[in-house]
Amino acid sequence: MAEQALVKMNEEQIVACLESHPEWVELNNQIQRTFEFENFINSMKFVNQMAEYAESVQHHPDILIRYNKVTLSVSTHDASGITYKDFELADKADGLV
């Protein structure tokens, strides 16, 4: 999968991956999910964990913080679209909650 990680996925591949990531959606050539937490502090803990992971793999999502809600949007800029690397990040985010 390492070779595929940076290859832009076609729509069929994206739909197949989204089936195993039901909380994520495709939007504007990215995948996106909004996470809801008990409070702002827990939102920020999640954001900090995601920041550490993103930096370690050099793959950074767009992050929108709204009090107890955090929205992650991710695509692979080098591939100009969605790749398996984006779904790896989605798996990590899902595992943190």
Order of alpha helices (4+ residues) and beta strands (2+ residues): alpha-beta-beta-alpha-beta-beta-alpha
